[in-house]
Amino acid sequence: MKLDNIKAIFFDADDTIVNHKQCEKDALLYLFDKIGKNYKEQYQDIFRPLDRKLWDSVAHNLNPVPKSDIPEYRFKEFFKQINLNYDDYKKANEFFQDGLANSVALIENAYDIIKYLYNKDYKLYVVTNGLVKLQKPRITNSKISKYISDIIVSEEVNSSKPNPKIFNVLLDKINLKPNEVIMIGDSLEKDIKGAGNANIKAIWYNHNNKINNTEIKPYCQITNLIELKNIL
């Protein structure tokens, strides 16, 4: 199932090559250290679904909380749930974001496969939703940075996956056609659908062995990044 004619590979960041769960934990540890409070392991299990639910509400236009208010509101709710007495939610968010930006945790086998693909003469790029100040440092400060040609973040182009604009901007920048690149990501809705919207083949990194009950069809799927050696 080797792919021909591929010159460049687009990678999603979070939960594809970056271990978002570990980065999030690192950020919470940093936050609690900065505000002088004791961190408990169960805190991430409370914060993670709370945070995801709020951001997902924006993605699905439910918006119980305005998008601009979510960064601070999530800590107001989080601290309420864990009975923590700290009400500077703006500062809490700043500390959390600082900790997140400085975490360089990678997904298992991410370094090995990226080095392998780089040595096979593919140009490697990261295409990710999010904020520049949070997304870029986690790549540029990690040990894979020397293999990555460029990082494009949705904030820079004012368009998020699955909108094809973020892909098309990068294609124009590197002067390649859609059939000369392939996208690899963990999200069917954002990565696979988004790539398809730009006429780019996509490989679904299905590391949790989810059942695809959608109409979104990847070129193929893998459960471990190292499987890319059989495809590229």
C-alpha positions, -999 to +999 in steps of 0.1 A: +000+000+000+029+023-007+020+058-018+037+072-048+042+109-059+041+121-023+066+149-017+054+164+016+036+152+047+012+173+068+009+163+105-017+174+130-001+183+164-022+174+194-027+137+199-010+129+166+027+139+173+022+159+205+010+142+236-017+166+246-027+148+277+009+149+291+012+186+280-020+194+298-008+177+330+025+195+328+005+228+325-016+220+355+014+211+376+030+244+366-002+263+374-005+248+408+031+254+416+029+291+406-002+298+427+012+279+457-015+252+458-011+214+462-018+194+430-037+161+432-036+135+404-074+134+401-075+171+391-067+164+355-096+139+353-119+168+364-103+196+343-099+176+310-136+169+303-147+203+316-123+220+292-131+198+262-168+203+267-165+241+266-143+241+235-165+215+217-195+237+224-179+264+203-171+240+175-207+228+174-221+264+177-237+256+211-218+283+229-232+283+265-202+305+272-187+330+246-155+317+231-135+347+244-146+339+280-137+302+280-100+305+290-110+322+324-144+306+328-130+271+328-108+278+358-137+294+376-157+262+372-127+240+378-117+256+410-153+255+422-155+218+415-123+210+435-131+235+463-099+255+457-098+291+470-082+311+442-102+337+422-077+353+399-089+333+369-070+355+344-037+348+361-046+311+364-051+309+327-019+327+320+001+303+341-017+273+325-009+286+290+028+292+300+030+256+312+013+243+281+036+262+257+067+249+275+058+212+275+074+192+248+059+158+254+056+137+222+034+108+212+050+073+213+071+067+182+066+103+170+103+111+170+113+078+154+088+081+125+095+117+118+132+111+117+126+081+094+103+101+070+128+130+070+156+107+060+133+094+032+135+130+018+099+139+026+092+175+036+074+175+069+049+202+081+026+206+110-009+219+104-028+225+136-057+244+151-051+266+180-031+296+192+004+304+178+019+310+213+007+276+225+012+254+195+045+265+179+068+263+210+058+227+217+072+218+183+101+242+180+114+234+214+111+196+210+136+172+196+117+169+163+120+206+154+150+201+132+130+178+109+100+201+106+101+225+076+072+247+089+043+250+113+010+266+103-015+274+130-052+282+124-048+316+142-024+328+116-048+322+087-080+329+106-093+296+096-095+262+114-097+227+102-119+213+086-120+245+066-097+238+036-082+273+038-055+263+062-044+235+039-046+256+008-025+284+023+003+259+030+000+243-004+005+277-020+034+285+003+053+253-006+041+253-042+027+217-042-005+202-055-030+184-033-020+150-048+016+156-038+009+157-001-008+136+025-023+145+059-019+125+091-042+132+120-062+118+148-095+137+142-119+124+116-139+157+117-110+181+117-080+164+101-095+138+077-125+158+066-104+190+064-078+174+042-106+159+020-121+194+016-088+204+001-086+173-021-057+159+000-055+122+009-055+116+047-043+089+070-064+085+102-042+080+133-068+060+152-048+053+183-079+046+204-093+021+180-125+040+176-153+028+153-158+051+123-196+056+121-193+087+100-193+093+063-158+106+065-135+081+047-097+083+052-073+069+027-064+043+054-060+042+091-032+033+115-031+026+153+006+033+158+027+060+140+054+034+132+029+018+108+036+047+084+068+028+074+045+004+055+028+033+036+054+060+030 
